[in-house]
């Protein structure tokens, strides 16, 4: 497959959010682009979701590789991330699988994670059913409750999938986390006094995160990418690592920009990669709506107040846009 031509200017440069944080989006293969655009150790958090090799119809990527070829590519992705991740950085990898292929997320994570230590495994729950009796009196439910969206499965062999995984890798398995940054209130207030770590009445959320998709009324408008995640998922990952310790975040499969939106909300400089210019155009639109950033081709803004201290930062208008190219790198983060 031909790859997009590497340019010396990003596809788009924006400054978004309350802090006018810089966002650079590159239309190129991330395996080559990460070490080309970012210096060693210059990224503190990588949060991404690669294609799952489930024959999903992306715009510029064929999601049907032979299994060994796909897993070999995942190994290359992990190696590229390892080159740019700082020694105290976090790599959050979101991967899901089909009910008929439950080993895929673990196989992909094992290959991506070869240069790292697996520090945490988080379960992203997208749909859940709660029995009234199990919820207890404090929940004050008057009936059984089903929350979130799922894809119905016409099978008498499998149950439908309601979760995906977020594998949290670090270089050595010893990165401290700001667990209460995404903490939840204690259900029993007496626990606040009982536990020394109960800062502000919060406890650790744990490794089960319930984040349903927004309701989709018109697919082309509400979900223009076939395998997206909501911005809240990467935002929680960034908060968990500790926003104050993030000089720069990156997403090798940025898609339509949910991870970029999350970084902008938190005032974190961000770099994203994708091979599909149509997805990147949608990312620019979403970022502009979210924070009033500059679209490709607009006049040069004033220099940002905040800039990562390492690795050269490239700026400029959008690169020339050619026809959509197919590449070895796809889009799934959203």
The 8 nearest C-alpha neighbors of each residue, nearest first, counted from 0:
[[1, 326, 325, 2, 327, 324, 60, 61],
 [2, 0, 326, 325, 324, 3, 327, 4],
 [1, 3, 326, 325, 324, 4, 0, 28],
 [4, 2, 27, 324, 5, 274, 1, 26],
 [3, 5, 6, 2, 27, 26, 1, 324],
 [6, 4, 3, 27, 7, 26, 32, 2],
 [7, 5, 8, 4, 318, 9, 10, 26],
 [6, 8, 9, 5, 313, 318, 314, 315],
 [7, 9, 6, 315, 318, 314, 313, 10],
 [10, 8, 25, 11, 24, 317, 318, 23],
 [9, 11, 317, 318, 25, 24, 26, 8],
 [12, 10, 317, 295, 9, 24, 23, 316],
 [11, 13, 23, 22, 314, 315, 9, 24],
 [14, 12, 293, 292, 22, 21, 15, 11],
 [15, 13, 21, 19, 292, 20, 22, 293],
 [16, 14, 19, 292, 290, 20, 263, 291],
 [15, 17, 290, 263, 19, 18, 264, 20],
 [18, 16, 19, 15, 266, 290, 264, 20],
 [17, 19, 20, 266, 16, 15, 304, 263],
 [20, 18, 15, 14, 16, 17, 21, 303],
 [19, 21, 14, 268, 18, 15, 266, 263],
 [22, 20, 14, 268, 13, 269, 19, 23],
 [21, 23, 269, 13, 12, 270, 268, 14],
 [24, 22, 12, 270, 11, 9, 271, 269],
 [23, 25, 271, 11, 10, 9, 272, 270],
 [26, 24, 272, 9, 10, 27, 271, 273],
 [27, 25, 274, 273, 10, 272, 276, 24],
 [26, 28, 274, 3, 25, 273, 29, 272],
 [27, 29, 328, 30, 32, 31, 274, 273],
 [28, 30, 32, 251, 31, 33, 272, 27],
 [31, 29, 79, 28, 76, 32, 33, 75],
 [30, 32, 29, 28, 33, 34, 35, 79],
 [33, 31, 29, 35, 34, 30, 28, 36],
 [32, 34, 29, 35, 36, 37, 31, 30],
 [35, 33, 37, 36, 32, 31, 38, 79],
 [36, 34, 32, 33, 37, 31, 38, 29],
 [35, 37, 33, 34, 32, 38, 311, 312],
 [38, 36, 34, 33, 310, 35, 83, 41],
 [37, 39, 310, 41, 83, 40, 34, 36],
 [40, 38, 83, 82, 41, 37, 84, 85],
 [39, 85, 41, 83, 84, 42, 38, 86],
 [40, 42, 38, 39, 309, 83, 85, 310],
 [43, 41, 84, 247, 248, 40, 83, 85],
 [42, 44, 88, 245, 85, 247, 84, 248],
 [45, 43, 248, 89, 88, 90, 42, 46],
 [44, 46, 90, 249, 248, 250, 91, 89],
 [47, 45, 91, 250, 90, 92, 233, 44],
 [48, 46, 250, 92, 332, 252, 93, 251],
 [47, 49, 332, 93, 331, 92, 94, 252],
 [50, 48, 331, 252, 330, 332, 51, 47],
 [49, 51, 331, 52, 330, 329, 48, 62],
 [50, 52, 53, 49, 95, 94, 96, 62],
 [53, 51, 62, 63, 50, 54, 64, 69],
 [52, 54, 51, 55, 62, 63, 97, 50],
 [55, 53, 62, 63, 52, 56, 61, 51],
 [54, 56, 53, 62, 57, 225, 52, 226],
 [55, 57, 54, 58, 225, 62, 61, 60],
 [58, 56, 60, 59, 55, 225, 61, 330],
 [57, 59, 60, 56, 275, 277, 323, 278],
 [60, 58, 325, 275, 57, 324, 323, 274],
 [59, 61, 329, 325, 57, 62, 326, 58],
 [60, 62, 63, 59, 57, 54, 64, 56],
 [63, 61, 54, 52, 55, 60, 64, 53],
 [64, 62, 54, 52, 61, 53, 65, 55],
 [65, 63, 69, 66, 62, 68, 52, 61],
 [64, 66, 68, 67, 69, 63, 52, 70],
 [65, 67, 69, 68, 64, 70, 52, 63],
 [68, 66, 70, 69, 65, 71, 64, 72],
 [69, 67, 71, 65, 66, 70, 64, 72],
 [68, 70, 72, 66, 71, 67, 64, 65],
 [71, 69, 73, 67, 72, 68, 107, 66],
 [72, 70, 74, 68, 73, 69, 67, 75],
 [71, 73, 75, 69, 74, 70, 68, 76],
 [74, 72, 70, 76, 111, 75, 71, 110],
 [73, 75, 111, 110, 71, 77, 72, 76],
 [76, 74, 72, 78, 73, 77, 79, 71],
 [77, 75, 73, 79, 74, 78, 30, 80],
 [78, 76, 111, 80, 74, 75, 79, 112],
 [77, 79, 81, 75, 76, 80, 74, 82],
 [80, 78, 76, 82, 81, 77, 30, 75],
 [81, 79, 77, 82, 78, 83, 84, 76],
 [80, 82, 78, 84, 79, 83, 77, 114],
 [83, 81, 79, 80, 39, 84, 78, 34],
 [82, 84, 39, 40, 80, 81, 41, 42],
 [85, 83, 40, 42, 81, 88, 43, 82],
 [84, 86, 40, 88, 87, 43, 42, 41],
 [85, 87, 88, 170, 84, 40, 171, 169],
 [88, 86, 85, 174, 89, 170, 43, 169],
 [87, 89, 43, 85, 44, 86, 84, 169],
 [90, 88, 44, 169, 168, 91, 43, 45],
 [89, 91, 45, 168, 167, 44, 46, 169],
 [90, 92, 46, 167, 166, 45, 165, 168],
 [93, 91, 166, 165, 47, 48, 46, 90],
 [94, 92, 165, 48, 164, 47, 166, 91],
 [95, 93, 164, 104, 48, 163, 92, 165],
 [96, 94, 163, 104, 164, 51, 93, 97],
 [95, 97, 101, 103, 104, 100, 98, 51],
 [96, 98, 100, 99, 101, 95, 160, 53],
 [99, 97, 100, 101, 157, 160, 96, 159],
 [98, 100, 97, 101, 157, 96, 156, 102],
 [101, 99, 97, 98, 102, 103, 96, 104],
 [102, 100, 103, 98, 96, 97, 99, 104],
 [101, 103, 105, 100, 104, 106, 96, 107],
 [102, 104, 106, 105, 101, 96, 100, 107],
 [105, 103, 107, 94, 106, 95, 96, 102],
 [106, 104, 108, 107, 103, 102, 109, 101],
 [105, 107, 103, 109, 108, 104, 102, 110],
 [108, 106, 104, 110, 105, 109, 70, 103],
 [109, 107, 105, 111, 110, 106, 112, 104],
 [108, 110, 112, 106, 107, 111, 105, 113],
 [109, 111, 74, 107, 112, 108, 113, 73],
 [112, 110, 77, 74, 108, 73, 109, 113],
 [111, 113, 115, 109, 110, 114, 108, 77],
 [112, 114, 115, 110, 111, 109, 77, 74],
 [115, 113, 112, 81, 78, 77, 170, 116],
 [116, 114, 170, 112, 113, 169, 168, 117],
 [115, 117, 172, 169, 168, 171, 170, 118],
 [116, 118, 168, 119, 167, 115, 169, 172],
 [117, 119, 172, 168, 167, 116, 169, 120],
 [120, 118, 167, 117, 166, 121, 168, 206],
 [119, 121, 166, 165, 167, 206, 122, 164],
 [122, 120, 206, 165, 164, 207, 166, 123],
 [121, 123, 207, 164, 206, 124, 163, 208],
 [122, 124, 208, 163, 162, 164, 209, 207],
 [125, 123, 162, 209, 126, 208, 161, 122],
 [126, 124, 211, 210, 161, 162, 147, 209],
 [127, 125, 147, 161, 148, 146, 124, 149],
 [126, 128, 146, 145, 129, 147, 125, 124],
 [127, 129, 145, 144, 146, 130, 126, 143],
 [130, 128, 144, 143, 145, 131, 127, 134],
 [131, 129, 143, 133, 132, 134, 144, 128],
 [130, 132, 143, 134, 133, 142, 140, 129],
 [131, 133, 130, 134, 135, 143, 136, 129],
 [132, 134, 130, 135, 131, 129, 136, 143],
 [135, 133, 131, 132, 138, 130, 129, 136],
 [136, 134, 133, 137, 132, 138, 131, 139],
 [135, 137, 139, 138, 134, 140, 132, 131],
 [136, 138, 139, 135, 134, 186, 140, 187],
 [137, 139, 136, 140, 134, 135, 131, 141],
 [140, 138, 137, 136, 141, 135, 134, 131],
 [141, 139, 138, 142, 131, 143, 136, 134],
 [140, 142, 139, 131, 143, 144, 138, 132],
 [143, 141, 140, 131, 144, 130, 132, 139],
 [144, 142, 130, 131, 129, 145, 140, 141],
 [143, 145, 129, 128, 142, 130, 146, 131],
 [144, 146, 128, 127, 129, 147, 143, 126],
 [147, 145, 127, 126, 128, 144, 148, 211],
 [148, 146, 126, 211, 125, 127, 212, 149],
 [149, 147, 126, 211, 125, 212, 146, 150],
 [148, 150, 126, 161, 151, 147, 125, 160],
 [149, 151, 152, 159, 148, 160, 161, 153],
 [152, 150, 149, 159, 153, 160, 158, 154],
 [151, 153, 159, 154, 150, 158, 157, 160],
 [154, 152, 151, 155, 157, 159, 156, 158],
 [155, 153, 156, 152, 157, 158, 159, 151],
 [154, 156, 157, 153, 158, 152, 159, 98],
 [157, 155, 154, 158, 99, 153, 98, 152],
 [158, 156, 154, 155, 98, 159, 99, 152],
 [157, 159, 160, 156, 98, 152, 154, 155],
 [160, 158, 152, 151, 161, 157, 98, 150],
 [159, 161, 162, 98, 158, 149, 97, 150],
 [160, 162, 126, 125, 124, 149, 159, 127],
 [163, 161, 124, 123, 125, 160, 122, 164],
 [162, 164, 95, 123, 122, 94, 124, 165],
 [165, 163, 122, 94, 93, 123, 121, 95],
 [164, 166, 93, 121, 92, 120, 91, 122],
 [167, 165, 120, 92, 91, 164, 168, 121],
 [166, 168, 91, 119, 118, 90, 120, 117],
 [169, 167, 117, 90, 116, 118, 115, 89],
 [168, 170, 89, 172, 116, 115, 171, 90],
 [171, 169, 115, 116, 86, 172, 168, 87],
 [170, 172, 173, 116, 169, 115, 174, 86],
 [173, 171, 118, 116, 169, 174, 170, 117],
 [172, 174, 171, 175, 169, 118, 87, 170],
 [173, 175, 87, 172, 176, 169, 88, 89],
 [176, 174, 173, 177, 240, 87, 241, 178],
 [177, 175, 240, 178, 239, 241, 174, 179],
 [176, 178, 239, 241, 180, 179, 240, 175],
 [179, 177, 176, 180, 203, 239, 181, 182],
 [178, 180, 182, 181, 203, 177, 202, 201],
 [181, 179, 178, 177, 182, 238, 239, 241],
 [182, 180, 179, 178, 239, 235, 204, 238],
 [181, 183, 179, 203, 204, 202, 201, 180],
 [182, 184, 201, 202, 204, 185, 203, 181],
 [185, 183, 201, 200, 186, 202, 182, 188],
 [186, 184, 187, 201, 188, 202, 200, 183],
 [185, 187, 184, 188, 137, 190, 183, 189],
 [186, 188, 185, 189, 190, 191, 184, 137],
 [189, 187, 190, 191, 185, 186, 200, 192],
 [190, 188, 191, 187, 192, 193, 185, 186],
 [189, 191, 193, 188, 192, 187, 194, 185],
 [192, 190, 197, 189, 200, 193, 188, 194],
 [191, 193, 190, 194, 189, 195, 197, 188],
 [192, 194, 190, 191, 189, 195, 197, 196],
 [195, 193, 196, 197, 192, 191, 190, 198],
 [194, 196, 197, 193, 192, 198, 191, 190],
 [197, 195, 194, 198, 202, 191, 201, 193],
 [198, 196, 191, 200, 201, 194, 195, 202],
 [199, 197, 200, 196, 201, 202, 195, 179],
 [198, 200, 201, 197, 191, 184, 202, 179],
 [199, 201, 197, 198, 191, 184, 185, 202],
 [202, 200, 184, 183, 182, 199, 197, 198],
 [203, 201, 182, 183, 197, 184, 185, 204],
 [202, 204, 182, 205, 178, 179, 183, 201],
 [205, 203, 182, 183, 202, 181, 206, 207],
 [206, 204, 203, 207, 208, 121, 178, 182],
 [205, 207, 121, 122, 208, 120, 204, 119],
 [208, 206, 122, 205, 121, 123, 209, 124],
 [209, 207, 123, 124, 122, 210, 206, 121],
 [208, 210, 124, 125, 123, 211, 207, 126],
 [209, 211, 125, 124, 208, 212, 123, 232],
 [212, 210, 125, 147, 126, 209, 213, 148],
 [211, 213, 214, 148, 229, 210, 125, 147],
 [214, 212, 215, 211, 229, 148, 147, 221],
 [213, 215, 216, 212, 148, 221, 147, 211],
 [216, 214, 221, 217, 218, 213, 222, 212],
 [215, 217, 218, 214, 221, 220, 219, 222],
 [216, 218, 220, 221, 219, 215, 222, 214],
 [219, 217, 222, 221, 220, 215, 216, 223],
 [220, 218, 223, 217, 222, 221, 224, 216],
 [219, 221, 218, 217, 222, 223, 216, 215],
 [220, 222, 218, 215, 217, 219, 223, 216],
 [223, 221, 218, 224, 219, 220, 225, 215],
 [222, 224, 219, 220, 221, 225, 218, 255],
 [223, 225, 222, 226, 227, 333, 255, 254],
 [224, 226, 227, 223, 57, 222, 56, 55],
 [227, 225, 331, 224, 333, 228, 332, 55],
 [228, 226, 333, 332, 224, 331, 225, 229],
 [227, 229, 333, 332, 230, 232, 226, 257],
 [230, 228, 231, 232, 257, 212, 227, 333],
 [231, 229, 257, 261, 232, 233, 258, 234],
 [230, 232, 234, 229, 233, 235, 261, 210],
 [231, 233, 235, 234, 230, 229, 236, 228],
 [234, 232, 236, 235, 258, 231, 230, 237],
 [233, 235, 261, 231, 237, 232, 236, 238],
 [234, 236, 238, 232, 233, 237, 239, 231],
 [237, 235, 233, 239, 234, 238, 240, 232],
 [238, 236, 234, 240, 239, 235, 242, 233],
 [239, 237, 241, 235, 242, 240, 236, 180],
 [238, 240, 177, 236, 241, 237, 178, 176],
 [239, 241, 176, 237, 238, 177, 236, 242],
 [242, 240, 238, 177, 239, 243, 244, 176],
 [243, 241, 245, 244, 238, 237, 240, 265],
 [242, 244, 241, 245, 246, 240, 238, 267],
 [243, 245, 242, 241, 246, 43, 240, 88],
 [246, 244, 43, 242, 247, 243, 44, 267],
 [247, 245, 307, 43, 244, 268, 267, 42],
 [246, 248, 268, 42, 245, 269, 43, 267],
 [249, 247, 44, 269, 45, 42, 43, 268],
 [248, 250, 270, 45, 269, 271, 44, 251],
 [249, 251, 271, 47, 253, 252, 46, 45],
 [250, 252, 272, 29, 271, 253, 47, 249],
 [253, 251, 330, 273, 250, 332, 272, 254],
 [252, 254, 250, 271, 256, 332, 272, 273],
 [255, 253, 333, 330, 278, 256, 332, 252],
 [256, 254, 282, 333, 278, 281, 279, 253],
 [255, 257, 282, 259, 253, 254, 258, 333],
 [256, 258, 230, 260, 259, 333, 261, 229],
 [259, 257, 261, 260, 233, 256, 230, 262],
 [260, 258, 256, 262, 261, 257, 263, 269],
 [261, 259, 263, 257, 258, 262, 286, 256],
 [260, 262, 234, 258, 264, 259, 230, 263],
 [261, 263, 267, 259, 265, 264, 260, 266],
 [264, 262, 266, 16, 260, 265, 261, 15],
 [265, 263, 261, 262, 16, 266, 260, 17],
 [264, 266, 262, 263, 267, 261, 242, 16],
 [265, 267, 263, 18, 20, 264, 262, 16],
 [266, 268, 262, 265, 263, 20, 247, 269],
 [269, 267, 247, 21, 20, 22, 248, 266],
 [268, 270, 22, 248, 249, 247, 267, 259],
 [271, 269, 249, 23, 22, 24, 248, 250],
 [272, 270, 250, 24, 253, 249, 251, 25],
 [273, 271, 25, 251, 253, 252, 29, 24],
 [272, 274, 26, 252, 275, 27, 253, 254],
 [273, 275, 27, 26, 28, 276, 329, 328],
 [274, 276, 59, 277, 278, 273, 323, 279],
 [277, 275, 279, 278, 280, 26, 274, 323],
 [278, 276, 280, 279, 275, 281, 323, 58],
 [279, 277, 255, 281, 254, 280, 276, 275],
 [278, 280, 282, 276, 281, 277, 255, 283],
 [281, 279, 277, 283, 282, 278, 276, 284],
 [280, 282, 284, 278, 279, 283, 255, 285],
 [283, 281, 255, 256, 279, 285, 280, 284],
 [284, 282, 280, 286, 281, 285, 287, 279],
 [285, 283, 281, 287, 282, 286, 288, 280],
 [284, 286, 282, 288, 287, 283, 289, 281],
 [287, 285, 289, 283, 288, 284, 290, 260],
 [286, 288, 291, 292, 284, 290, 289, 285],
 [289, 287, 285, 286, 290, 291, 284, 292],
 [290, 288, 286, 287, 285, 291, 260, 16],
 [291, 289, 16, 15, 287, 292, 288, 286],
 [292, 290, 287, 288, 15, 289, 293, 286],
 [291, 293, 287, 15, 13, 14, 290, 286],
 [294, 292, 13, 297, 14, 295, 287, 291],
 [293, 295, 297, 296, 283, 292, 13, 11],
 [296, 294, 317, 11, 316, 297, 293, 12],
 [295, 297, 316, 317, 294, 298, 11, 293],
 [298, 296, 295, 294, 293, 299, 316, 300],
 [299, 297, 300, 296, 316, 293, 295, 294],
 [298, 300, 297, 301, 315, 316, 293, 296],
 [301, 299, 298, 302, 293, 14, 303, 297],
 [300, 302, 303, 299, 304, 14, 298, 19],
 [301, 303, 300, 304, 299, 305, 306, 21],
 [304, 302, 305, 301, 19, 21, 306, 20],
 [303, 305, 302, 306, 19, 18, 20, 301],
 [304, 306, 303, 20, 307, 268, 21, 18],
 [305, 307, 308, 304, 303, 268, 21, 246],
 [308, 306, 246, 309, 247, 305, 268, 310],
 [309, 307, 306, 310, 246, 41, 311, 305],
 [310, 308, 41, 307, 311, 38, 40, 312],
 [309, 311, 38, 37, 41, 312, 308, 307],
 [312, 310, 313, 309, 37, 38, 36, 308],
 [311, 313, 310, 314, 36, 37, 307, 306],
 [314, 312, 311, 8, 315, 9, 7, 23],
 [315, 313, 12, 8, 312, 9, 316, 23],
 [316, 314, 8, 12, 317, 9, 313, 299],
 [315, 317, 296, 295, 11, 318, 12, 297],
 [316, 318, 10, 295, 11, 296, 9, 319],
 [317, 319, 10, 8, 9, 320, 316, 6],
 [320, 318, 317, 321, 10, 6, 316, 8],
 [321, 319, 318, 322, 276, 317, 10, 323],
 [322, 320, 319, 323, 324, 276, 3, 318],
 [321, 323, 324, 320, 276, 3, 275, 325],
 [322, 324, 59, 275, 321, 276, 325, 277],
 [325, 323, 3, 59, 322, 2, 326, 1],
 [326, 324, 59, 60, 0, 1, 2, 323],
 [327, 325, 2, 328, 0, 1, 60, 324],
 [326, 328, 329, 0, 28, 60, 325, 2],
 [329, 327, 326, 28, 274, 29, 60, 330],
 [330, 328, 60, 50, 274, 327, 252, 331],
 [331, 329, 252, 254, 50, 332, 49, 273],
 [330, 332, 50, 49, 226, 333, 48, 227],
 [333, 331, 48, 227, 253, 47, 252, 254],
 [332, 227, 254, 255, 331, 257, 228, 256]]
